[in-house]
Amino acid sequence: MNSQPFPGFPARSNQTPLPELFFSKLLPETDSLPELKVLLHIFWRVYRKKSTQKFVTQEELAVDEVLMQGFDGSADPAAALRDALDSAVEHGVLLRATVEKEGQSHDLYFINGEASREALARAEAGEISVPVPRPAEPKAKKEEPPNIFVLYEQNIGLLTPMIAEQLKEAEELYPADWIAEAFREASSLNKRSWRYIERILERWSTEGRGSGEPGRDTKKKGNASRYLKGKYGHLVRR
């Protein structure tokens, strides 16, 4: 699990709505962290579905890397998922239907609501054909590249609150591969200071890195190119 502090939500990020009863009724009565993780994930997954069949299968949950990472501390993550689903069904938050498809049984999970109860009844009565997605093969976990906070601690030293704020700002301004490359360049020159790395990024932002393409640093002071390329550039060059 990533032990680095969460850098914060971006200004523009997608939202997943939750019923008010989730906070006033369900959350205070839920004492199982795995169950809570599963419920929040199902709300997120169901909301993102485009089809009218708003349900998830146990198979698609079991191969979801985002969800299963939350069970890394369990001796048996698959069993932890099943127990969390069973508990959510027992508490009445989820509804479960078992359907036969191509000679196999599949468990479908619905968020308990009026529309879901109607769909569940029709599915159990065989009145509607419920498409069950084939489970994807589990993917091997990919090792994520270290973020800017990890790079700092690996190459320079312990974080301070002031440095953390500067790193957070740099992470928003520059591409991740630029940041990693700047740390590597500074380390190869034995220049282990954030100020030196920041100057590398500032230089690349104005002069280009490798291909000559400018970076995302369009708000930093000193980036004269944004003035020269505008429609009033001819006035600035005077």
SULPEQUI-V194348 format. One record per backbone hydrogen bond with DSSP energy under -0.5 kcal/mol. CO is the residue of the C=O (numbers start at 0). NH is the residue of the N-H. If there is no record, write none. Layout:
((CO/NH) (CO/NH))
//
This chain:
((0/2) (10/12) (14/16) (18/21) (18/22) (19/22) (19/23) (20/24) (20/25) (21/26) (24/28) (25/28) (25/29) (26/29) (28/30) (30/32) (31/35) (32/36) (33/37) (34/38) (35/39) (36/40) (37/41) (38/42) (39/43) (40/44) (41/45) (42/46) (43/47) (44/48) (45/48) (51/53) (52/54) (55/108) (56/60) (57/61) (58/62) (60/63) (62/64) (63/67) (64/68) (66/69) (67/70) (68/71) (70/73) (75/79) (76/80) (77/81) (78/82) (79/83) (80/84) (81/85) (82/86) (83/87) (84/88) (85/89) (86/90) (87/92) (87/93) (88/91) (92/111) (94/109) (96/98) (96/107) (98/105) (100/103) (103/100) (105/98) (105/107) (106/57) (107/96) (108/55) (109/94) (110/112) (112/116) (113/117) (114/118) (115/119) (116/120) (117/121) (118/122) (119/123) (120/124) (121/126) (121/127) (122/125) (127/129) (128/130) (130/132) (141/143) (146/150) (147/151) (148/152) (149/153) (150/154) (151/155) (151/156) (159/163) (160/164) (161/165) (162/166) (163/167) (164/168) (165/169) (166/170) (167/171) (168/172) (169/173) (174/178) (175/179) (176/180) (177/181) (178/182) (179/183) (180/184) (181/185) (182/186) (183/187) (184/188) (185/190) (186/189) (189/191) (190/192) (192/196) (193/197) (194/198) (195/199) (196/200) (197/201) (198/202) (199/203) (200/204) (201/205) (202/206) (203/207) (207/209) (208/210) (208/212) (212/208) (215/217) (219/222) (221/223) (222/225) (223/226) (223/227) (224/228) (226/229) (229/232) (231/234) (231/235) (232/236) (233/237))
//
